[in-house]
Amino acid sequence: MANQIEITDRNRVRRLPERGVYDREQVYAILDSSFLCHVGFIQDGQPFVIPTNYGRRNDEVLCHGSAASRMMKHLAQGNAACITVTLVDGLVLARSGFHSSINYRSVVVFGHGHEITDPAEKNDALYAISENICPGRWRDIRGPSPQELKGTTVVRVPIESASAKIRTGPPKDDEEDYALPMWAGVLPLHTAAGELVRDPRLAPAVPVPDYLQQYISKHRG
Ligand SMILES: Cc1cc2nc3c(=O)[nH]c(=O)nc-3n(C[C@H](O)[C@H](O)[C@H](O)COP(=O)(O)OP(=O)(O)OC[C@H]3O[C@@H](n4cnc5c(N)ncnc54)[C@H](O)[C@@H]3O)c2cc1C
């Protein structure tokens, strides 16, 4: 797979094209920094954009959900989807509303769904999604029963095309506005892990596992 994603009419960033990124590693690094995506698809002329979890494995996005879900049925039937992931890095507080912005890293992926039906492959895909959300958790918990696996649809969406768009840095104000007296700059924002809240029904002797301690250390605010 080439390291540069081919730029076509479908994935070419038009507005502020200098922010467009097609380097596969950078695109995948953004995908690997989140577990929340939005799946966009059209059914009978009606667009739907549905938030859901995902994981990336090689050149595929993996999604799972109830076998009754509209989105999962759509993907399982091999239909087209557009999947987006957005990481917000900060508020860009410019001297005018026009130049006020957001620092972000976002990705748009295009592909068609393929249902994973083989139970072992399904289990592997669920593991990949779980690892993307909370590394180490899957090995700690009870695995899916045959009945649970049956009621869960798992799909892979090979990444046919993709783009990233990245904004970094301070506001870009009009030259004459730099003399204005208000504060300007960036308010960095990030998602941080808080304090663990024990399940009231958790036996007191059960310790906090290492992988959660590591997660908290990595994502401390
Ligand atoms: C947090 C955040 C806030 C934003 N706020 C605004 C806003 O308020 N107003 C506004 O107009 N735009 C905003 N944008 C930018 C917006 O996502 C589009 O980039 C913008 O509408 C311009 O699209 P376009 O017309 O150039 O491309 P389009 O013709 O819409 O898209 C062409 C192709 O470019 C690629 N592309 C476009 N945008 C992105 C993206 N963000 N990430 C990855 N690939 C992309 C896709 O492959 C797409 O198919 C925001 C983006 C983010 C992440």
The ligand as an SDF file (V2000), in Angstrom:
LIG
                    3D

 53 58  0  0  0  0  0  0  0  0999 V2000
  -13.3920   20.9240   14.5530 C   0  0  0  0  0  0  0  0  0  0  0  0
  -13.6440   21.4760   13.1680 C   0  0  0  0  0  0  0  0  0  0  0  0
  -14.3550   22.6420   13.0190 C   0  0  0  0  0  0  0  0  0  0  0  0
  -14.6150   23.1560   11.7440 C   0  0  0  0  0  0  0  0  0  0  0  0
  -15.3900   24.2730   11.6230 N   0  0  0  0  0  0  0  0  0  0  0  0
  -15.7500   24.6830   10.3990 C   0  0  0  0  0  0  0  0  0  0  0  0
  -16.6780   25.7590   10.2300 C   0  0  0  0  0  0  0  0  0  0  0  0
  -17.1710   26.3190   11.1990 O   0  0  0  0  0  0  0  0  0  0  0  0
  -17.0110   26.1240    8.9760 N   0  0  0  0  0  0  0  0  0  0  0  0
  -16.4950   25.4750    7.8680 C   0  0  0  0  0  0  0  0  0  0  0  0
  -16.8610   25.8080    6.7420 O   0  0  0  0  0  0  0  0  0  0  0  0
  -15.6010   24.4900    8.0000 N   0  0  0  0  0  0  0  0  0  0  0  0
  -15.2280   24.0700    9.2260 C   0  0  0  0  0  0  0  0  0  0  0  0
  -14.3540   23.0360    9.3610 N   0  0  0  0  0  0  0  0  0  0  0  0
  -13.7040   22.5220    8.1420 C   0  0  0  0  0  0  0  0  0  0  0  0
  -14.5940   21.5350    7.3930 C   0  0  0  0  0  0  0  0  0  0  0  0
  -14.3950   20.2530    7.9450 O   0  0  0  0  0  0  0  0  0  0  0  0
  -14.2590   21.4580    5.8790 C   0  0  0  0  0  0  0  0  0  0  0  0
  -12.8820   21.2410    5.7220 O   0  0  0  0  0  0  0  0  0  0  0  0
  -14.7090   22.7260    5.1800 C   0  0  0  0  0  0  0  0  0  0  0  0
  -16.1330   22.7810    5.1110 O   0  0  0  0  0  0  0  0  0  0  0  0
  -14.1590   22.8760    3.7840 C   0  0  0  0  0  0  0  0  0  0  0  0
  -14.4450   21.7750    2.9990 O   0  0  0  0  0  0  0  0  0  0  0  0
  -14.1860   21.8550    1.4370 P   0  0  0  0  0  0  0  0  0  0  0  0
  -15.2820   22.6270    0.7800 O   0  0  0  0  0  0  0  0  0  0  0  0
  -12.7840   22.2920    1.2160 O   0  0  0  0  0  0  0  0  0  0  0  0
  -14.1920   20.3890    1.0280 O   0  0  0  0  0  0  0  0  0  0  0  0
  -15.4050   19.4320    0.6220 P   0  0  0  0  0  0  0  0  0  0  0  0
  -15.7290   19.6460   -0.8130 O   0  0  0  0  0  0  0  0  0  0  0  0
  -16.5010   19.4950    1.6490 O   0  0  0  0  0  0  0  0  0  0  0  0
  -14.6860   18.0700    0.7980 O   0  0  0  0  0  0  0  0  0  0  0  0
  -13.8000   17.5200   -0.1960 C   0  0  0  0  0  0  0  0  0  0  0  0
  -12.9830   16.4600    0.4400 C   0  0  0  0  0  0  0  0  0  0  0  0
  -12.0090   17.0780    1.2830 O   0  0  0  0  0  0  0  0  0  0  0  0
  -11.7640   16.2660    2.3970 C   0  0  0  0  0  0  0  0  0  0  0  0
  -12.0390   17.0590    3.6070 N   0  0  0  0  0  0  0  0  0  0  0  0
  -12.7770   18.1750    3.7470 C   0  0  0  0  0  0  0  0  0  0  0  0
  -12.7930   18.6090    5.0130 N   0  0  0  0  0  0  0  0  0  0  0  0
  -12.0530   17.7210    5.7070 C   0  0  0  0  0  0  0  0  0  0  0  0
  -11.6890   17.6140    7.0460 C   0  0  0  0  0  0  0  0  0  0  0  0
  -12.0880   18.5240    7.9880 N   0  0  0  0  0  0  0  0  0  0  0  0
  -10.9030   16.5730    7.4390 N   0  0  0  0  0  0  0  0  0  0  0  0
  -10.4620   15.6580    6.5490 C   0  0  0  0  0  0  0  0  0  0  0  0
  -10.7640   15.7240    5.2470 N   0  0  0  0  0  0  0  0  0  0  0  0
  -11.5600   16.7380    4.8290 C   0  0  0  0  0  0  0  0  0  0  0  0
  -12.7080   15.0780    2.2960 C   0  0  0  0  0  0  0  0  0  0  0  0
  -12.0250   13.9580    1.7320 O   0  0  0  0  0  0  0  0  0  0  0  0
  -13.7790   15.5710    1.3580 C   0  0  0  0  0  0  0  0  0  0  0  0
  -14.4160   14.5390    0.6800 O   0  0  0  0  0  0  0  0  0  0  0  0
  -14.0860   22.4890   10.6020 C   0  0  0  0  0  0  0  0  0  0  0  0
  -13.3580   21.3220   10.7630 C   0  0  0  0  0  0  0  0  0  0  0  0
  -13.1560   20.7970   12.0250 C   0  0  0  0  0  0  0  0  0  0  0  0
  -12.4030   19.5030   12.1530 C   0  0  0  0  0  0  0  0  0  0  0  0
  1  2  1  0
  2  3  1  0
  2 52  2  0
  3  4  2  0
  4  5  1  0
  4 50  1  0
  5  6  2  0
  6  7  1  0
  6 13  1  0
  7  8  2  0
  7  9  1  0
  9 10  1  0
 10 11  2  0
 10 12  1  0
 12 13  2  0
 13 14  1  0
 14 15  1  0
 14 50  1  0
 15 16  1  0
 16 17  1  0
 16 18  1  0
 18 19  1  0
 18 20  1  0
 20 21  1  0
 20 22  1  0
 22 23  1  0
 23 24  1  0
 24 25  2  0
 24 26  1  0
 24 27  1  0
 27 28  1  0
 28 29  2  0
 28 30  1  0
 28 31  1  0
 31 32  1  0
 32 33  1  0
 33 34  1  0
 33 48  1  0
 34 35  1  0
 35 36  1  0
 35 46  1  0
 36 37  1  0
 36 45  1  0
 37 38  2  0
 38 39  1  0
 39 40  1  0
 39 45  2  0
 40 41  1  0
 40 42  2  0
 42 43  1  0
 43 44  2  0
 44 45  1  0
 46 47  1  0
 46 48  1  0
 48 49  1  0
 50 51  2  0
 51 52  1  0
 52 53  1  0
M  END
$$$$
